[in-house]
Amino acid sequence: MSSSPQHYDPAMTRKILWKLDIHILPPLALLWLCNFIDRSNVGNARIAGLQTDLGLTGNQFNIVLTVFYVTYLLVEVPSNLVMKKVGPNRWIPFLVAAWGAVTSLTAVVHNYGGLIAIRLFLGVCEGGLLPGIILYLSTIYKPHELQLRVGLFYASASLSGAFGGLLATAILNMDGIGNLPGWKWIFILEGLATVVAGGIAYCFLPESIAKARFLSHEEREFALNRFHNASISTVSSDLSEKEKGDIDMSEHAESPTPNANPVRMLDERFEWREIIRGLTDLQAWVTGIAYLGIIVSLYSFSLFLPTIVSGLGFTGKSAQLHTVPPYVPATALTIVVAVLSDRLRWRGPFILVCLPFSIAGYILAIAAKTNAQRYGAVFLIAAGIYPSAPAILSILPNNGSGYYKRATTTALQLAVANSGGFIATNIYTSDQAPTYIRGHSITLAFLIMAWILVAINVLYCMHENKARAEGRRQGNITAYEELRASGKTTAPIGDRHPDFRFTL
């Protein structure tokens, strides 16, 4: 493929990225902020009276948190496949508006059974959001521009922990208005705000680069050429034109460019072979289980931080406000790590650097003798887990190709990882208050497991890249050509090509 000269125009590149960023990232950050607030607001509502008013006893609150993940996990892979047909600019906002409505309906719940039902419906609505966002961004940005963008919207997750505490504090001032307790107003107002956020996202998000109305015709051609060229940037320059064209097919086939190879312009058809290839991808399982370890910490932290803080002697609004500071350095570090990760084209190595902060935080929390030490530990925990999440989410979009394989691997990774929600919601039980040593110890073990698995994935990528560089994967081309000749696949050879290089 001969690149258009404008492909190398840095001024045009900056202009395109700026336009994409300001039209796509703020709506996604808003949605992710709403997602974490709506998912974790039950923790704020608990210390505001929900548990007492609904008569929850024993571990019923933990069960309420757990059932959410039953439906959440089941919808992740199907949701990514549906998104291809519906369009991400419609599907993602629809999911957001639906869960906002369900969140508001939590205010009509009067007992334990009703709360269980609401949480099940909430899982159905929320399950497709994150895999959908990651897949969507991978069709807009070049592979090594991805983590910065994921980091920017994911930083809103750590920000949501701070904002959620402040918002809950403010909403509690409505206690008694309309004869409703303050915790019900938390769900009503935050749910309605989420519905509005879904509407805003619908107005701004483009379906694809080719249909981005905020780009001129020249800018769209430039952006598409730039994206197509990035698809083959991981291979050597001496491949034939056809081999380069076969490495990756664009999802933007509806708007061919003058310099595009016709092979790449064929729209990839749905085929079960690609779904199976995604489901059996080694990196999807290794990083998925590693992310599970991180999720155990991430979810338990966001759900139980208000409870842990109240156990340190803070009550009411003071407890809500003290949940805010730990998220501030975590947000800043998430952005810094994302910038460095894209610049150096590393993912796993940064996780290996960040997770020890969280590990040290849990060790401090276990060994702490004073409330000040325990409170200090949560700063370390947040500083390690929040920057690690965008890095692990960016591995599979960088190391896979073809829409349906990427759709499957990104959703599979999250489905495996989010099963950690079952663990996270049950390891901090009321009988451990105020030290929660058992919960901290279990989470510590999962983080150590995550660190080991990320190290294994890094070593695997290094080994595979070396094997390809030494010419030990040339048989992949023959196997792929046989499939293509027999009409069994229209998917790109992509990551199977011996000149494809995995991002560490």
N, C-alpha and C positions, 0 to 999 in steps of 0.2 A: 504494500500500500504506500503510495506516495503522499506524504503529509502536505497539507496546505501550508504555505508560508506563514499564515496567520497563527498556525499552531504554536509558533515560537515567539509570538508577540506578547511580551510580559505585561504591557499596558492593557491590552485587551483581556488577558488572563485575569489580571487584578479586577478589571471592571466586571467581568462575568461572575467571578467568585463573590464579589461584593453584592451584586444583584441577587444571586442565588442565596447568599447568606441572609440578607435582610428580609427576603420574602419567605424563606423556608424555616430557618432556625428559630426565630422568635415564636411562631405558632407552635412548633414542636416542643420548644422549651416550656411554653405555657401549658401544653397538654400534659407533659411529663410532670410538671409541678403539680397540676391538678391530680394526676394519677397517684402520686405519693401522698399528697394531702388526704385524698379520699380513701386511700388504703390504710393510712396510719391514724386517721382522725379518731378511730375507735379507741386508740390508746389514750388520746386526750379526753375523749368522752367518758372513758372509764373512771378517771380520777375526778371527773366533774359530776359524777352521780349516776351514770348509766348502770353500773353493776348493782348498786343499791336499789334503784328504781325498778329494775327488771328482775330483781331477786336472784341474781346469779350466785351460785355457791360452788365451792370446791374448784374444780378445774373447768367449769363450764365456759369461762371466758376464753381459755385456751382452745377449747373445742370450737367455739365461735370463730376464732381466728383460723383454725385448721381447715374447716370445711370450705373456706374460700378457695383454697388451692386445688380442691377436687375438680371443680369445673374450670378453673383457671388453666390447669395443665392440659385438659382435654381439647381445648379449642385452639391451641397455639398453632399447630401445623395446619389444620383445616383453614384457619383464618388467613394464613399467608397465601394459600392456594386460591381462596375466594377473592383476595385482594387483586390478583392478576386480572380477574374478570370485571370486577366492580370499579377498579381504579383506586389508588391509594388516597387521592385527594377527596374521595367520597367515603371510602370505607373507614379510614382512620377517624375522621370527625364523627361519623355515625356511631362508632364504638364509644367515643368519648361522651357524646350527648346521651347515649343510652345508660352508661354507668352513672352519669350525673343525676339522671332521673331516679335511678335505683337508690343512689345515696340519699337523696332527699326523702324518699319513701321510708328510710330507716326511722324517721321521726314518728311514724304511725305504729311502730312496733311496740307491743305491750308485754311481751314475754320472751322467754328463752327460745321457744320454737319459731316464733316470728323472726327473731334475729338470725337464727340459723338459715331460714329460707332466704332472707335478704342477702346474706353473705354468699350463698350459692349463686344467686342471680348476678351479684356483683362480679364474681369470678368469671362468669360467662361473658360479661361485657368487657372486662379488663384484659382477659387473657391474650387477645390478639394485638394489643397496642405495641409493646416493645419489639416483638419479632417483626411486626409490620414496619415500624419506624426504621429499624436497622436495615431491612431489605430495601425500603424506599430510598434511604440515603445512599445505599450502595449502587443505585441506578442513576444517581445525580452527580456524585463526587468521585474523583479518581481514588484508587485504593489507598494511597498514602496521604490523602487529604481527609480521610474518613474519621480517624480517631479524634481529631480536633473538633470536628462537628458533633460527634457522639459525646465528647467530653463537655462541650458547651451546653447541650441540652441535658446531659446527665448531671451537670453541676446544679441544675435546677432541682434535682432530686435531693441533694444535700441541702440546698437552699430551702427546700420545702420543709425540712425538719425544723429549720429555724422559723420560717414564715408560719408554719402550721401551729407552732407553739404561741407565737405572737397573735395570730388570728384567733386561736381558741381562747386566749386571754381576753381579747376584745369582745368576742361573741358572748362570753360568759356574763358580760354586763347586761345582756338581754334576758337574763334569768327571771322568769315570772311573767314576761310580756306574753300576752295571749294565753295566759295560764299554762305556758309550756316551760319546762325546766331548761336551763342553759345548754345542757348536752344535746337536746333535740334541735336547738337552734344551730348548733355546730353542723349537724347533718343537713338541715334545710338550706342554710345559706351557702355552705360549701358545695352542696350538690347543684344548686341553681347556678352558681358561678361556673361550675364545670360544664353545664349545658351551654352557657353563653360562650365559653372557651371553644367548645366544639363548633359552634356556629362561626366564630372568628376564623378558626383554622380552615373551615370549608371555603371561606371567601378568599383566602390567601394562597393555599397550597396548590401548586401546579400538578397535573397528573404525571408529567414527564418533562424532560428538557425540551423535547420537540413541541410541546404544547404550553410552554411557559409564555404567557401573554405579556409579561413584563420585559421580555427580551425582543429586540428587533429581529428581522429576518436574518441579517448579517450575524448578529450575536448568537442566534440559535444555531446557525451553520457552524460558527466557530466553536461553540460549546459542544456540539455533537462530534465534530472532528476531534476535538480535544479529548472527549470521553472515549471515543473509539480507539484513538492512539494509545491512551492509557491502558486499554484492555490488553494490548500486546506488548506493553513496556517491560514485562518480566521475562521476555524471551530474547535470544540473541539476534543481532541484526542481519545475520546471514541466512535466515529462513527464506523460503520462496514466498512469493506473493500469496499463493493459495494457502500455504501453511499458516502464514500470519493471519489471513482472513478467517481461518478455521479455529484459531485459538480462542476467540471469544465472539459471540454474537450479541449485538446490542438489543436492549429492550426497547430501543427507540426506532424500530424499523419503519415506522410510518413516515419518516421524513428523511429519505436518503440524501446524502451529500454528494457533490460532484466527484470527490476523490475516493468515495467509499468502494470497497470491494463488494461485488454482488453477492458473494457467498455469505458475507456477514449480514447482508440486508434481509436474508430470509428470516422470517419470524419463527422463533423456536416453538414447536408444538409441544403440547403436554404429552408426556410419556412416562409410564410407570418405571421404566428403566432408570430415569434420572431421579425419581423419588427414592428408589431402592439404593441408588448410588449415594444419595444424601444420607439415608438412614444407616448405611454401613460405613460411613466416613469415619476413620479412626480419630481424626482431630475433633470432630463433632462430639464424640463420646468422651475423649480425654479432657477437652476444655469444658464440656458440659458438667462432668463430675467435679472438676476443679471449681467451676463457677458455683456449683451446689455448695461447696464449702464456704465460698465467699458469701453466698446468699444467706446461709444460716446466720452469719454474723450481721449482714446488712439488714435483713428483715427483723431479726430479734432486736437489733439496736434501735431501729425506727419505731417498732411496736411497743417495746418495753422501756425505752429511755424515760418517758414520763413517770412510769411506775418506779423505776430505779431511783430517779431523782427525788420522788416523793418519799422514798425509803431512806433518803439521806437526811431527812428532817425538814424538807421544804413542803409547804402545803399550799393548796389553792392556786391563786395567780402566781405566787412566788415559784411554785413548782413548775408551772407552765413556762415562765420566763427563763428558768434555769436550764430548760431543754434547748435553748437557742445557741449559746456560745460555742458548744463543741462543733457545730456545723460550719462555722465561719472559716477556720483554717482548712477544713476539708474541702470546701468549695474552691478556695484559691489553689490548693494543691491539685485538684482535679483538672483545672485548666492548664496549669504549668506542665504537668505530666503529659497531658494530651498534646501540647505544642511540641515538646521534646520528642515524644513518641513518633509523631508524624515526620519530624525533621530527620530523625535518625533511622526511621523505618524499622523500629523495634516495637513489639507488643509485650511478649512474655518477659523479657529482661526487666522491664519497668515494674511488672507485677512482682517479680522476685525481689525487687528493691522495696516496694511499698508494703507488702504484706507483713514483713517483720515489725513494722510500726504497730500494726494491730495486734500481732502476737505478743509484743512487749506490753501493750495496753492491757490485754487479758491477764497476763502474768502479774502485772501490777495490781489489777483489780482483785485477783485471788489473794495476793499477799498483803493487800492494804490493811492497815490498822486504824486508819482514820477516814472520815467522810471526805476530807480534802483530797486524800490520795485516791479514793475511789472516783471522785469527780474528775480529777486530773486524768485518770485512766481512760475515761470516755473520749477525751480529746485525741489520745493516741489511736484508739480504736477507729474513730471516724477518719482520721488522717490517712490510715492505711487502706481501708476498704473502699472508700468512695473513689479515689483515683484508679484503683485496680479494675473496677467494673467496666469503664469504657474501653480499657485496653483489651480485656478478654472478649468483649463484644465485637471488637474490630478484627480479631484473628480470622474468623471464618469467611467474612466477606472478602478479605484480602487473599485467602488461600483456596477459594473455590470459584467456579465459573458456571455459567448457564443459569437462567432464571430459576428453573424448577429445582436444580440442585441447591442453589443458594437459599431459595425459599425453604427448603426442607432442612438444611443443616442449621440455619440460623434459628428456626423454630424448634428443632430438636434440641439444640444446645440449651435453649431457654426452658424447654419442657423438662429436661433432665435437671437443670439447675433449680428451677422453681419447685421441684419436689422437695427441695430443702425447706420450703415453707412449712411442710408438715413437721419438720424437726424444730424449726425456729419458733413455732408457736406453742411448743410444748416443753421446752427446756427451762423456761423461767416460770416456775410455779410459785404460788403464794407462800408455801411453807418455807421457801428459801430466803425470804425477806429478813433483813435488809441487805445481806451480803451477796446472795445469789451465787455462791461459790460453785455449786454443781453446774448451773447454767453457764457460767463463765468457762469452766473446765471443759465442758462438752464443745462449746464454740471454739475454744482454743485448739482442740484436737482436729476439728474440721478445717480450720485455717492452715494448720500444719500440713494436712492432707492436700489442701489446695495448692500450697507452695510446691510440694513434691510433684504433683501432677503437671503443674505449669512447667516445672523444670524438665520433666519427661517430654512434654510437647516441644519445648525449645530444642532439646537434643534430637528429637525425631526429625524436626524440620532441618536442622543442620546436617543430619545424616542423609536425608533424602536429597537435599540440595547438592551435597558432595557426590552422591551416586549419580545424579543427573549430569553434573559437570564432568564426570568421568566416563559418560556414555553408557551407563549400565541400565538405562530406561528406554532405549531406542525401540524396544519391542512394543511400547505403548502406541506408537504411530501405526504400526501394522495392524494391531488389534482394533484400533479406532477406524482405520480405513475399511476394514472388513465390515464393521457395523454400518458405516455410512453407505458403502456400496450395496449392501443388502437392504437398505432402506429402513433399518431398525432404529436409527437415531437421526435427529436433526439438530441435536445439541452440539455446542462447540466442544472441541477436544480440550481446550482450556487447561485446567490443572493437571490433566493426564499427559500433556505434551512434555517431552524430556527436557525442553528448554525453559519450562515454567519454573519459577523460583518461589518457594514459600517464604513468607514474611515470618521472622522469628517471633 
